[in-house]
Amino acid sequence: MKIHDKIFNRIKELGMTQKEFSEKTGIPQSTISDWKGKDLNPAADKIMIICGVLEMTPNELLSETVDEGKYNAPDKLIVERGSYEYSIIEDIRQLNEEQRQRLMAYMKGLNDL
């Protein structure tokens, strides 16, 4: 599902009109109409405003919906040494078990925002 489809679905779920959405976000109605009519998505600098108005997280808005059973995550990931992800993994390896559990709970909390 495309981002603009998620936006219009959520507007409908909230019982909001496009005009109300426009007023709350400060995004012109013509721009909002273009998303649907011209198959466009909103500009990146508007995502946080949109999420606030629609009571969604950026993750909910931007992530692809995957049907259960259709996606199998790989068992192993390749991460390049020196990359940001690599340094995070190295930092996590230095934590004790209690610290790792606290970190996992914190990350889950961030994802739930």
C-alpha positions as CSV (number, residue, x, y, z in Angstrom):
1,M,0.0,0.0,0.0
2,K,1.4,3.4,-0.9
3,I,1.9,6.1,1.6
4,H,-0.8,8.4,0.2
5,D,-3.3,5.4,0.4
6,K,-2.5,4.9,4.1
7,I,-3.0,8.7,4.7
8,F,-6.4,8.7,3.0
9,N,-7.5,5.5,4.8
10,R,-6.5,7.0,8.1
11,I,-8.3,10.2,7.4
12,K,-11.4,8.2,6.7
13,E,-10.9,6.1,9.9
14,L,-10.7,9.2,11.9
15,G,-13.9,10.6,10.3
16,M,-11.9,13.6,9.1
17,T,-12.4,15.5,5.9
18,Q,-9.6,16.4,3.5
19,K,-10.3,20.0,4.3
20,E,-9.9,19.4,8.1
21,F,-6.7,17.4,7.4
22,S,-5.4,20.3,5.3
23,E,-6.2,22.9,8.1
24,K,-4.6,20.7,10.8
25,T,-1.4,20.0,8.8
26,G,-1.1,23.3,6.9
27,I,-0.8,21.4,3.7
28,P,-2.8,22.9,0.8
29,Q,-5.9,21.0,-0.2
30,S,-4.6,21.0,-3.8
31,T,-1.4,19.3,-2.7
32,I,-3.4,16.6,-0.8
33,S,-5.6,16.1,-3.9
34,D,-2.4,15.7,-6.1
35,W,-1.2,12.8,-3.9
36,K,-4.2,10.8,-5.0
37,G,-4.8,12.1,-8.5
38,K,-1.2,12.1,-9.6
39,D,-0.2,9.1,-7.5
40,L,2.3,11.1,-5.5
41,N,3.5,10.8,-1.9
42,P,4.0,13.7,0.5
43,A,7.3,15.5,0.9
44,A,9.6,14.1,3.5
45,D,9.5,17.3,5.6
46,K,5.7,16.8,6.1
47,I,5.8,13.3,7.4
48,M,6.1,14.2,11.2
49,I,3.2,16.7,10.9
50,I,1.1,14.2,9.1
51,C,1.8,11.5,11.6
52,G,0.9,13.9,14.5
53,V,-2.4,14.8,12.9
54,L,-3.3,11.2,12.0
55,E,-2.1,9.8,15.3
56,M,0.3,7.4,13.6
57,T,4.0,6.7,14.0
58,P,6.3,7.3,11.1
59,N,7.0,3.6,11.1
60,E,3.3,2.9,10.7
61,L,3.0,5.3,7.8
62,L,6.2,4.6,6.0
63,S,6.6,0.8,6.4
64,E,5.3,-1.6,3.9
65,T,2.5,-3.9,5.0
66,V,3.6,-7.5,4.5
67,D,1.1,-10.3,4.5
68,E,1.8,-12.9,7.1
69,G,3.5,-15.9,5.6
70,K,4.7,-14.1,2.5
71,Y,7.9,-12.7,3.9
72,N,10.6,-14.7,5.5
73,A,13.3,-12.7,7.2
74,P,16.8,-14.0,6.5
75,D,18.5,-16.1,9.2
76,K,21.7,-14.1,8.8
77,L,22.5,-10.5,7.9
78,I,25.7,-9.2,6.4
79,V,26.9,-6.0,8.1
80,E,30.0,-4.1,6.8
81,R,32.8,-3.4,9.3
82,G,33.0,0.3,10.0
83,S,29.3,0.8,9.3
84,Y,26.9,2.4,11.8
85,E,25.1,-0.9,12.2
86,Y,28.4,-2.7,12.9
87,S,29.3,-0.2,15.7
88,I,25.9,-0.7,17.3
89,I,26.4,-4.5,17.3
90,E,29.8,-4.1,18.8
91,D,28.4,-1.9,21.6
92,I,25.6,-4.4,22.3
93,R,28.1,-7.2,22.6
94,Q,29.8,-5.3,25.4
95,L,26.7,-5.2,27.5
96,N,25.8,-7.7,30.1
97,E,22.6,-9.7,29.9
98,E,20.6,-7.3,32.2
99,Q,21.7,-4.3,30.1
100,R,20.8,-6.1,26.9
101,Q,17.3,-6.8,28.2
102,R,16.9,-3.2,29.3
103,L,18.0,-2.0,25.8
104,M,15.6,-4.4,24.1
105,A,12.7,-3.0,26.3
106,Y,13.8,0.5,25.4
107,M,13.9,-0.2,21.7
108,K,10.4,-1.8,21.9
109,G,9.1,1.3,23.6
110,L,10.6,3.5,20.9
111,N,9.0,1.4,18.2
112,D,5.6,1.6,20.0
113,L,5.6,5.4,20.0
